[in-house]
Amino acid sequence: MNGLTPPVIHRVTSIDLPVQSWAWPFAEARRAEIAAHFAEARREKPQMWNGRILLGRHPEFAGGRLTASYFETDFSSFLAWRDWGFPDKGVFNGFGMGALRSADGAFVLGEMGQHTSTAGRIYFPSGTPDLDDVRDGAVDMSGSVVRELQEETGLVPGEYRSDADWHCVYTGHALAMIRLLHVDMSGEALRARIEANLALQQSPELSAIHLVRGTRDLTDAMPRFVTAFIEAQFAV
């Protein structure tokens, strides 16, 4: 992703992400351009939806804790901000990721389908948080990971074990809050399990499932926050 700083990984045990009312100056000042940009994007991908999402500001890491404030905006503003090279440097896209790891040590990632705004990119199950992820006035990142994992792979709590802490990979305009999820089956079996679930979906987000057994399996289709995390895990 262009414009991102080299990744820094912070390991934290708690996350505090209050949602606050804030009008994004970038979105307000460039509303007409944003609308035109989104209209063009929808001509190419008609399924794209301009829903409400949550972005972050003011991340701080201290004492094993991440704090940041989140605000509500529309997907079209986020898309323009991303596609135009992140012109507002004070905002970041902060999301949870479930790093699935099989019993034989393989990481399991999904390739985004052609109808999505990140077509061809290879990630852990994840998604920019939205209003469904807000609990008691704050982003419930643990709940977001559970929801995205079930939507994308069909896996539900009880089919994996979650580490207690988070690996927060910060790249300036992206903050991936990654939680290791351990599954008691081989990489091949886990991939087959997820592929069987995708086959039942009418319009699955994922088009393929990839196994990463070492750094040699990393590709340019994987964002830097993903490869940085995986490199660190295999270095342990």
ZAFI-609647 format. One record per residue: residue in one letter; residue number from 1; x, y, z of N, C-alpha, C in turn. Coordinates in Angstrom, 1 decimal. Layout:
> aa  i  n.px  n.py  n.pz  ca.px  ca.py  ca.pz  c.px  c.py  c.pz
> A  NUM  X  Y  Z  X  Y  Z  X  Y  Z .
...
***
This chain:
> aa  i  n.px  n.py  n.pz  ca.px  ca.py  ca.pz  c.px  c.py  c.pz
> M  1  0.8  -1.2  0.0  0.0  0.0  0.0  0.9  1.2  0.0 .
> N  2  0.7  2.1  -0.9  1.6  3.3  -1.1  1.4  4.2  0.1 .
> G  3  2.4  4.9  0.5  2.4  6.0  1.5  2.4  5.4  2.9 .
> L  4  2.7  4.1  3.1  2.8  3.6  4.4  4.2  3.6  4.9 .
> T  5  4.3  3.8  6.3  5.7  3.8  6.9  6.1  2.4  7.1 .
> P  6  7.4  2.1  7.4  7.8  0.7  7.7  7.0  0.2  8.9 .
> P  7  6.6  -1.0  8.9  5.7  -1.6  10.0  6.4  -1.7  11.3 .
> V  8  5.7  -1.3  12.4  6.1  -1.5  13.7  5.1  -2.4  14.4 .
> I  9  5.6  -3.4  15.1  4.7  -4.4  15.8  4.7  -4.1  17.3 .
> H  10  3.5  -3.9  17.8  3.4  -3.7  19.3  2.5  -4.9  19.8 .
> R  11  3.0  -5.5  20.8  2.2  -6.6  21.4  1.5  -6.1  22.6 .
> V  12  0.2  -6.2  22.7  -0.6  -5.6  23.7  -1.6  -6.6  24.3 .
> T  13  -2.0  -6.4  25.5  -2.9  -7.3  26.2  -4.3  -6.7  26.2 .
> S  14  -4.5  -5.4  26.0  -5.8  -4.8  26.1  -5.9  -3.7  25.0 .
> I  15  -7.1  -3.5  24.5  -7.4  -2.5  23.5  -8.6  -1.6  23.9 .
> D  16  -8.5  -0.3  23.9  -9.6  0.6  24.3  -9.8  1.5  23.1 .
> L  17  -11.0  1.4  22.4  -11.2  2.1  21.2  -12.6  2.8  21.3 .
> P  18  -12.7  3.9  22.0  -14.0  4.6  22.1  -14.4  5.2  20.8 .
> V  19  -15.7  5.2  20.5  -16.3  5.8  19.3  -16.8  7.2  19.7 .
> Q  20  -16.3  8.2  19.0  -16.6  9.6  19.3  -17.2  10.3  18.1 .
> S  21  -18.1  11.3  18.4  -18.7  12.1  17.3  -17.6  13.1  16.8 .
> W  22  -17.3  13.0  15.5  -16.3  13.9  14.9  -16.6  14.0  13.4 .
> A  23  -16.6  15.2  12.9  -16.8  15.4  11.4  -15.5  15.4  10.7 .
> W  24  -15.3  14.5  9.8  -14.0  14.4  9.1  -13.8  15.5  8.1 .
> P  25  -12.9  16.4  8.3  -12.7  17.6  7.4  -12.5  17.1  6.0 .
> F  26  -11.7  16.1  5.8  -11.4  15.6  4.4  -12.7  15.2  3.7 .
> A  27  -13.6  14.5  4.4  -14.8  14.0  3.7  -15.7  15.2  3.4 .
> E  28  -15.8  16.2  4.3  -16.7  17.3  4.1  -16.2  18.2  3.0 .
> A  29  -14.8  18.5  3.0  -14.3  19.4  2.0  -14.3  18.9  0.6 .
> R  30  -14.2  17.5  0.4  -14.1  17.0  -0.9  -15.3  16.1  -1.3 .
> R  31  -16.5  16.4  -0.7  -17.6  15.6  -0.9  -18.0  15.3  -2.3 .
> A  32  -18.0  16.3  -3.2  -18.4  16.2  -4.6  -17.4  15.2  -5.3 .
> E  33  -16.1  15.4  -5.1  -15.1  14.6  -5.7  -15.2  13.1  -5.2 .
> I  34  -15.5  13.0  -3.9  -15.7  11.6  -3.4  -16.9  10.9  -4.0 .
> A  35  -18.0  11.7  -4.2  -19.2  11.1  -4.8  -18.9  10.6  -6.2 .
> A  36  -18.2  11.4  -7.0  -17.8  11.1  -8.3  -16.9  9.9  -8.4 .
> H  37  -16.0  9.8  -7.5  -15.0  8.7  -7.4  -15.8  7.4  -7.1 .
> F  38  -16.7  7.5  -6.2  -17.5  6.3  -5.8  -18.4  5.8  -6.9 .
> A  39  -19.0  6.8  -7.6  -19.8  6.4  -8.8  -19.1  5.7  -9.8 .
> E  40  -17.8  6.1  -10.1  -17.0  5.4  -11.0  -16.6  4.0  -10.5 .
> A  41  -16.3  3.9  -9.2  -16.0  2.6  -8.7  -17.2  1.6  -8.8 .
> R  42  -18.4  2.1  -8.6  -19.5  1.3  -8.7  -19.9  0.8  -10.1 .
> R  43  -19.5  1.6  -11.0  -19.7  1.2  -12.4  -18.8  0.0  -12.7 .
> E  44  -17.7  -0.1  -12.1  -16.8  -1.3  -12.3  -17.2  -2.5  -11.4 .
> K  45  -17.7  -2.1  -10.2  -18.1  -3.2  -9.3  -19.5  -2.8  -8.6 .
> P  46  -20.6  -3.1  -9.3  -21.9  -2.7  -8.9  -22.3  -3.2  -7.5 .
> Q  47  -21.7  -4.2  -7.0  -22.0  -4.7  -5.7  -21.5  -3.9  -4.5 .
> M  48  -20.6  -2.9  -4.8  -20.0  -2.1  -3.8  -21.1  -1.3  -3.1 .
> W  49  -21.0  -1.3  -1.8  -22.1  -0.6  -1.0  -21.5  0.5  -0.2 .
> N  50  -22.2  1.6  -0.2  -21.6  2.8  0.6  -22.2  2.8  2.0 .
> G  51  -21.8  1.8  2.8  -22.3  1.7  4.2  -21.5  2.6  5.1 .
> R  52  -21.8  2.5  6.4  -21.2  3.3  7.4  -20.1  2.5  8.0 .
> I  53  -18.9  3.0  8.1  -17.7  2.3  8.7  -17.1  3.2  9.8 .
> L  54  -16.1  2.6  10.5  -15.4  3.3  11.5  -13.9  3.4  11.2 .
> L  55  -13.3  4.6  11.3  -11.9  4.8  11.2  -11.3  5.3  12.5 .
> G  56  -10.0  5.3  12.6  -9.4  5.7  13.9  -8.5  6.9  13.8 .
> R  57  -8.2  7.5  15.0  -7.3  8.6  15.2  -6.6  8.4  16.5 .
> H  58  -5.4  9.1  16.6  -4.7  9.2  17.8  -4.3  7.9  18.5 .
> P  59  -3.7  7.0  17.8  -3.3  5.7  18.4  -2.1  5.9  19.4 .
> E  60  -2.2  5.3  20.6  -1.2  5.3  21.6  -0.9  3.9  22.1 .
> F  61  0.3  3.6  22.3  0.7  2.3  22.8  1.5  2.6  24.1 .
> A  62  1.0  2.1  25.2  1.7  2.3  26.5  1.3  1.2  27.5 .
> G  63  2.3  0.6  28.2  2.0  -0.3  29.2  1.2  -1.5  28.8 .
> G  64  1.5  -2.0  27.6  0.8  -3.2  27.0  -0.7  -2.9  26.7 .
> R  65  -1.0  -1.7  26.4  -2.3  -1.3  26.0  -2.3  -0.4  24.8 .
> L  66  -3.3  -0.6  23.9  -3.6  0.3  22.8  -4.8  1.1  23.1 .
> T  67  -4.7  2.4  22.9  -5.9  3.3  23.0  -5.9  4.1  21.7 .
> A  68  -7.1  4.4  21.2  -7.3  5.2  20.0  -8.8  5.6  20.0 .
> S  69  -9.1  6.7  19.3  -10.5  7.1  19.2  -11.0  6.8  17.8 .
> Y  70  -12.2  6.4  17.7  -12.8  6.0  16.4  -14.0  7.0  16.0 .
> F  71  -14.2  7.2  14.8  -15.3  8.0  14.3  -16.0  7.3  13.1 .
> E  72  -17.2  7.7  12.9  -18.1  7.1  11.9  -18.0  8.0  10.6 .
> T  73  -17.9  7.3  9.5  -17.9  7.9  8.2  -18.5  6.9  7.2 .
> D  74  -18.6  7.3  5.9  -19.1  6.4  4.9  -18.0  5.8  4.1 .
> F  75  -18.3  4.6  3.5  -17.3  3.8  2.8  -16.7  4.6  1.6 .
> S  76  -17.6  5.4  1.0  -17.1  6.2  -0.2  -15.9  7.1  0.2 .
> S  77  -16.0  7.8  1.4  -15.0  8.6  1.8  -13.7  7.9  2.1 .
> F  78  -13.9  6.7  2.8  -12.7  5.8  3.0  -12.0  5.4  1.7 .
> L  79  -12.9  5.0  0.8  -12.3  4.5  -0.5  -11.5  5.6  -1.2 .
> A  80  -12.0  6.8  -1.2  -11.3  7.9  -1.9  -10.0  8.2  -1.1 .
> W  81  -10.1  8.2  0.2  -8.9  8.5  1.0  -7.8  7.4  0.7 .
> R  82  -8.2  6.2  0.6  -7.3  5.1  0.3  -6.7  5.2  -1.1 .
> D  83  -7.6  5.4  -2.1  -7.2  5.4  -3.5  -6.4  6.7  -3.8 .
> W  84  -6.6  7.7  -3.1  -5.8  9.0  -3.3  -4.6  9.1  -2.5 .
> G  85  -4.1  8.0  -1.9  -2.8  8.0  -1.2  -2.9  8.6  0.2 .
> F  86  -4.0  8.4  0.9  -4.1  8.8  2.3  -3.8  10.3  2.5 .
> P  87  -4.5  11.2  1.9  -4.2  12.6  2.1  -4.3  13.2  3.5 .
> D  88  -5.1  12.6  4.3  -5.2  13.0  5.7  -4.4  12.1  6.5 .
> K  89  -3.2  12.5  7.0  -2.3  11.7  7.7  -2.7  11.4  9.1 .
> G  90  -3.7  12.1  9.6  -4.1  12.0  11.0  -5.1  10.9  11.2 .
> V  91  -5.5  10.2  10.2  -6.5  9.1  10.2  -5.9  7.8  9.9 .
> F  92  -6.3  6.7  10.5  -5.9  5.4  10.1  -7.0  4.4  10.0 .
> N  93  -6.8  3.4  9.2  -7.8  2.3  9.1  -7.3  1.2  10.1 .
> G  94  -8.1  1.1  11.2  -7.7  0.1  12.2  -8.7  -1.0  12.3 .
> F  95  -8.3  -2.2  12.1  -9.1  -3.4  12.0  -8.6  -4.6  12.7 .
> G  96  -9.4  -5.6  13.0  -9.0  -6.8  13.6  -8.8  -7.9  12.6 .
> M  97  -7.8  -8.8  12.9  -7.6  -9.9  12.0  -7.4  -11.2  12.8 .
> G  98  -8.0  -12.2  12.3  -7.8  -13.5  12.9  -6.8  -14.4  12.2 .
> A  99  -5.6  -14.5  12.8  -4.5  -15.2  12.1  -4.7  -16.7  12.4 .
> L  100  -5.4  -17.4  11.5  -5.6  -18.8  11.6  -4.3  -19.6  11.4 .
> R  101  -4.0  -20.4  12.4  -2.8  -21.3  12.3  -3.2  -22.7  12.6 .
> S  102  -2.8  -23.6  11.7  -3.2  -25.0  11.8  -2.3  -25.7  12.7 .
> A  103  -2.7  -27.0  13.0  -1.9  -27.8  14.0  -0.5  -28.1  13.5 .
> D  104  -0.3  -28.1  12.2  1.0  -28.3  11.6  1.8  -27.1  11.2 .
> G  105  1.3  -25.9  11.8  2.1  -24.7  11.7  1.8  -23.8  10.5 .
> A  106  0.9  -24.2  9.6  0.6  -23.3  8.5  -0.4  -22.2  8.8 .
> F  107  -0.1  -21.0  8.3  -1.0  -19.9  8.4  -2.0  -20.0  7.2 .
> V  108  -3.3  -19.7  7.4  -4.3  -19.9  6.4  -4.9  -18.5  6.1 .
> L  109  -4.8  -18.1  4.8  -5.2  -16.8  4.4  -6.2  -16.9  3.2 .
> G  110  -7.0  -15.8  3.0  -7.9  -15.8  2.0  -7.6  -14.8  0.9 .
> E  111  -7.9  -15.1  -0.3  -7.8  -14.1  -1.4  -9.1  -13.5  -1.7 .
> M  112  -9.1  -12.2  -1.7  -10.4  -11.4  -1.9  -10.9  -11.6  -3.3 .
> G  113  -12.2  -11.7  -3.5  -12.9  -11.9  -4.7  -12.8  -10.7  -5.6 .
> Q  114  -13.1  -10.9  -6.9  -13.0  -9.8  -7.9  -14.0  -8.7  -7.7 .
> H  115  -15.1  -9.1  -7.0  -16.2  -8.1  -6.8  -16.0  -7.2  -5.6 .
> T  116  -14.9  -7.4  -4.9  -14.6  -6.6  -3.7  -13.7  -5.4  -4.0 .
> S  117  -13.6  -4.5  -3.1  -12.7  -3.3  -3.3  -11.3  -3.6  -3.1 .
> T  118  -10.9  -4.8  -2.7  -9.5  -5.2  -2.5  -9.2  -6.5  -3.3 .
> A  119  -9.8  -6.6  -4.5  -9.7  -7.8  -5.3  -8.3  -8.3  -5.5 .
> G  120  -8.1  -9.6  -5.2  -6.8  -10.2  -5.5  -5.8  -10.1  -4.3 .
> R  121  -6.1  -9.3  -3.3  -5.3  -9.1  -2.1  -5.5  -10.4  -1.2 .
> I  122  -4.4  -10.8  -0.5  -4.5  -12.0  0.3  -4.2  -11.5  1.8 .
> Y  123  -5.2  -11.9  2.6  -5.3  -11.4  4.0  -5.6  -12.6  4.9 .
> F  124  -5.5  -12.3  6.2  -6.2  -13.1  7.2  -7.6  -12.5  7.2 .
> P  125  -8.6  -13.4  7.7  -10.0  -12.9  7.8  -10.0  -11.6  8.6 .
> S  126  -10.7  -10.6  8.0  -10.7  -9.2  8.6  -11.7  -8.4  7.9 .
> G  127  -11.9  -7.2  8.5  -12.7  -6.2  7.9  -12.7  -4.9  8.6 .
> T  128  -12.8  -3.8  7.9  -12.8  -2.5  8.6  -14.1  -2.5  9.5 .
> P  129  -14.0  -2.1  10.8  -15.1  -2.2  11.7  -16.3  -1.3  11.2 .
> D  130  -17.5  -1.7  11.6  -18.6  -0.8  11.3  -19.5  -0.7  12.5 .
> L  131  -20.7  -0.2  12.4  -21.5  0.1  13.5  -22.0  -1.2  14.3 .
> D  132  -22.0  -2.3  13.6  -22.3  -3.6  14.2  -21.3  -4.0  15.2 .
> D  133  -20.1  -3.4  15.2  -19.0  -3.8  16.1  -18.9  -2.9  17.3 .
> V  134  -19.8  -2.0  17.5  -19.8  -1.1  18.6  -20.6  -1.7  19.8 .
> R  135  -19.9  -1.8  20.9  -20.5  -2.2  22.2  -20.2  -1.2  23.3 .
> D  136  -21.2  -0.7  23.9  -21.0  0.2  25.1  -20.2  1.4  24.7 .
> G  137  -20.4  1.9  23.5  -19.7  3.1  23.1  -18.3  2.9  22.6 .
> A  138  -17.8  1.7  22.4  -16.5  1.4  21.9  -16.5  0.3  20.9 .
> V  139  -15.4  0.3  20.1  -15.3  -0.8  19.1  -14.9  -2.1  19.8 .
> D  140  -15.7  -3.1  19.6  -15.4  -4.4  20.2  -14.6  -5.2  19.1 .
> M  141  -13.3  -5.1  19.2  -12.4  -5.7  18.2  -12.4  -7.2  18.3 .
> S  142  -12.5  -7.7  19.5  -12.6  -9.2  19.6  -13.9  -9.7  18.9 .
> G  143  -15.0  -9.0  19.1  -16.2  -9.4  18.5  -16.1  -9.2  17.0 .
> S  144  -15.4  -8.2  16.5  -15.3  -8.0  15.1  -14.5  -9.1  14.4 .
> V  145  -13.5  -9.6  15.1  -12.7  -10.7  14.6  -13.6  -12.0  14.5 .
> V  146  -14.3  -12.2  15.5  -15.2  -13.4  15.5  -16.2  -13.3  14.4 .
> R  147  -16.8  -12.1  14.2  -17.8  -12.0  13.1  -17.2  -12.1  11.7 .
> E  148  -16.1  -11.5  11.5  -15.5  -11.6  10.2  -15.0  -13.0  9.9 .
> L  149  -14.5  -13.7  10.9  -14.1  -15.0  10.7  -15.2  -15.9  10.3 .
> Q  150  -16.3  -15.8  10.9  -17.5  -16.6  10.6  -18.0  -16.3  9.2 .
> E  151  -18.1  -15.0  8.9  -18.6  -14.6  7.6  -17.8  -15.1  6.5 .
> E  152  -16.4  -15.0  6.6  -15.5  -15.4  5.5  -15.2  -16.8  5.5 .
> T  153  -15.1  -17.5  6.6  -14.7  -18.9  6.6  -15.7  -19.9  7.1 .
> G  154  -16.7  -19.5  7.8  -17.6  -20.4  8.4  -17.2  -20.9  9.8 .
> L  155  -16.0  -20.6  10.2  -15.5  -21.1  11.6  -16.2  -20.3  12.7 .
> V  156  -16.6  -20.9  13.7  -17.2  -20.3  14.8  -16.5  -20.6  16.1 .
> P  157  -16.7  -19.8  17.2  -16.0  -20.0  18.5  -16.2  -21.5  18.9 .
> G  158  -15.2  -22.0  19.4  -15.2  -23.5  19.8  -14.5  -24.3  18.8 .
> E  159  -14.3  -23.8  17.6  -13.5  -24.5  16.5  -12.1  -24.0  16.5 .
> Y  160  -11.7  -23.0  17.3  -10.4  -22.5  17.4  -10.1  -21.9  18.8 .
> R  161  -8.8  -21.8  19.1  -8.4  -21.2  20.4  -7.7  -19.9  20.2 .
> S  162  -8.1  -18.9  20.9  -7.6  -17.5  20.7  -6.5  -17.3  21.7 .
> D  163  -5.4  -16.7  21.2  -4.4  -16.2  22.2  -5.0  -15.0  22.9 .
> A  164  -4.5  -14.7  24.1  -5.1  -13.6  24.9  -4.6  -12.2  24.4 .
> D  165  -3.4  -12.2  23.9  -2.9  -10.8  23.5  -3.1  -10.6  22.0 .
> W  166  -2.7  -9.4  21.6  -2.8  -8.9  20.2  -1.4  -8.5  19.7 .
> H  167  -1.2  -8.7  18.4  0.0  -8.2  17.7  -0.5  -7.1  16.8 .
> C  168  -0.2  -5.8  17.2  -0.7  -4.7  16.5  0.4  -4.2  15.5 .
> V  169  0.1  -4.4  14.2  1.1  -4.0  13.2  0.7  -2.6  12.7 .
> Y  170  1.5  -1.6  13.0  1.2  -0.2  12.6  2.0  0.2  11.5 .
> T  171  1.4  0.7  10.4  2.1  1.2  9.2  1.8  2.6  8.9 .
> G  172  1.3  3.4  9.8  1.0  4.8  9.6  -0.4  5.0  9.2 .
> H  173  -0.9  4.4  8.2  -2.3  4.6  7.7  -3.1  3.3  7.9 .
> A  174  -2.5  2.3  8.4  -3.2  1.0  8.7  -2.7  0.5  10.0 .
> L  175  -3.6  0.0  10.8  -3.3  -0.6  12.1  -4.0  -1.9  12.1 .
> A  176  -3.3  -3.0  11.9  -3.8  -4.4  11.9  -3.7  -4.9  13.3 .
> M  177  -4.8  -5.2  14.0  -4.8  -5.8  15.3  -5.0  -7.3  15.2 .
> I  178  -3.9  -8.0  15.2  -3.9  -9.4  14.8  -3.9  -10.3  16.1 .
> R  179  -4.9  -11.3  16.1  -5.0  -12.2  17.2  -4.7  -13.6  16.6 .
> L  180  -3.8  -14.4  17.2  -3.5  -15.7  16.7  -4.7  -16.6  17.1 .
> L  181  -5.1  -17.4  16.2  -6.2  -18.4  16.4  -5.7  -19.8  16.0 .
> H  182  -5.7  -20.7  16.9  -5.1  -22.0  16.7  -6.3  -23.0  16.4 .
> V  183  -6.1  -23.8  15.3  -7.1  -24.8  14.9  -6.5  -26.2  15.0 .
> D  184  -7.2  -27.1  15.6  -6.7  -28.5  15.7  -6.9  -29.3  14.5 .
> M  185  -6.4  -28.9  13.4  -6.5  -29.7  12.2  -5.3  -29.3  11.3 .
> S  186  -4.9  -30.1  10.3  -3.8  -29.8  9.4  -4.2  -28.6  8.5 .
> G  187  -3.2  -28.0  8.0  -3.4  -26.9  7.0  -4.3  -27.3  5.9 .
> E  188  -4.0  -28.5  5.3  -4.8  -28.9  4.1  -6.2  -29.2  4.5 .
> A  189  -6.4  -29.8  5.7  -7.8  -30.0  6.2  -8.5  -28.7  6.5 .
> L  190  -7.8  -27.8  7.0  -8.5  -26.5  7.3  -8.8  -25.8  6.0 .
> R  191  -7.9  -25.8  5.1  -8.3  -25.2  3.8  -9.5  -25.9  3.1 .
> A  192  -9.5  -27.2  3.2  -10.7  -27.9  2.6  -12.0  -27.6  3.3 .
> R  193  -11.9  -27.4  4.6  -13.1  -27.0  5.4  -13.6  -25.7  5.0 .
> I  194  -12.7  -24.7  4.8  -13.1  -23.4  4.5  -13.6  -23.3  3.0 .
> E  195  -13.0  -24.1  2.1  -13.4  -24.1  0.7  -14.8  -24.7  0.6 .
> A  196  -15.1  -25.7  1.5  -16.4  -26.3  1.4  -17.5  -25.3  1.9 .
> N  197  -17.1  -24.4  2.8  -18.1  -23.4  3.3  -18.3  -22.3  2.2 .
> L  198  -17.2  -22.0  1.5  -17.3  -21.0  0.4  -18.2  -21.5  -0.7 .
> A  199  -18.1  -22.8  -0.9  -18.9  -23.3  -2.0  -20.4  -23.2  -1.8 .
> L  200  -20.8  -23.0  -0.5  -22.2  -22.9  -0.1  -22.7  -21.5  -0.2 .
> Q  201  -21.8  -20.5  -0.4  -22.2  -19.1  -0.4  -22.5  -18.6  -1.8 .
> Q  202  -23.5  -17.8  -1.9  -23.9  -17.3  -3.2  -22.9  -16.3  -3.8 .
> S  203  -22.3  -15.4  -2.9  -21.4  -14.5  -3.3  -20.3  -14.3  -2.3 .
> P  204  -19.4  -15.3  -2.2  -18.4  -15.3  -1.1  -17.4  -14.2  -1.3 .
> E  205  -16.9  -13.6  -0.2  -15.9  -12.6  -0.3  -14.6  -13.1  -0.8 .
> L  206  -14.3  -14.4  -0.5  -13.0  -15.0  -0.8  -13.1  -15.8  -2.1 .
> S  207  -12.1  -15.8  -2.9  -12.0  -16.5  -4.1  -11.1  -17.7  -4.0 .
> A  208  -10.2  -17.7  -3.1  -9.2  -18.8  -2.9  -8.6  -18.8  -1.5 .
> I  209  -8.1  -20.0  -1.1  -7.5  -20.1  0.2  -6.0  -20.5  0.1 .
> H  210  -5.2  -19.8  0.8  -3.7  -20.0  0.6  -3.1  -20.4  1.9 .
> L  211  -2.2  -21.3  1.9  -1.4  -21.8  3.0  0.0  -21.2  3.0 .
> V  212  0.4  -20.7  4.1  1.8  -20.1  4.2  2.5  -20.9  5.3 .
> R  213  3.5  -21.7  4.9  4.3  -22.5  5.8  5.7  -22.0  6.1 .
> G  214  6.0  -20.9  5.4  7.3  -20.2  5.7  7.4  -18.9  4.9 .
> T  215  8.4  -18.2  5.1  8.5  -16.9  4.4  8.6  -17.0  2.9 .
> R  216  9.0  -18.2  2.4  9.1  -18.4  1.0  7.7  -18.4  0.3 .
> D  217  6.6  -18.6  1.1  5.3  -18.6  0.6  4.7  -17.2  0.6 .
> L  218  5.3  -16.2  1.0  4.8  -14.8  1.0  4.8  -14.3  -0.4 .
> T  219  3.8  -13.5  -0.8  3.7  -12.9  -2.1  3.4  -11.4  -2.0 .
> D  220  3.6  -10.8  -3.2  3.3  -9.3  -3.3  1.8  -9.0  -3.1 .
> A  221  1.0  -10.0  -3.2  -0.5  -9.8  -3.0  -0.8  -9.7  -1.6 .
> M  222  0.1  -9.9  -0.7  -0.1  -9.8  0.7  0.3  -8.5  1.2 .
> P  223  -0.5  -7.7  1.9  -0.1  -6.4  2.4  1.0  -6.5  3.4 .
> R  224  1.8  -5.4  3.5  3.0  -5.4  4.3  2.6  -5.7  5.8 .
> F  225  1.5  -5.3  6.3  1.2  -5.6  7.7  1.0  -7.1  7.9 .
> V  226  0.5  -7.8  6.9  0.4  -9.3  6.9  1.8  -9.9  6.9 .
> T  227  2.6  -9.6  5.9  3.9  -10.2  5.8  4.8  -9.9  7.0 .
> A  228  4.7  -8.7  7.5  5.5  -8.3  8.7  5.2  -9.2  9.9 .
> F  229  3.9  -9.4  10.1  3.5  -10.3  11.2  4.0  -11.7  11.0 .
> I  230  3.8  -12.3  9.8  4.2  -13.7  9.5  5.7  -13.8  9.6 .
> E  231  6.4  -12.9  9.1  7.9  -12.9  9.2  8.3  -13.0  10.7 .
> A  232  7.7  -12.2  11.5  8.0  -12.2  13.0  7.6  -13.5  13.6 .
> Q  233  6.5  -14.1  13.2  6.1  -15.4  13.8  7.1  -16.5  13.4 .
> F  234  7.6  -16.6  12.2  8.5  -17.6  11.8  9.9  -17.4  12.3 .
> A  235  10.2  -16.1  12.8  11.5  -15.8  13.3  11.6  -16.3  14.8 .
> V  236  10.5  -16.5  15.4  10.5  -16.9  16.8  11.1  -18.3  17.0 .
***
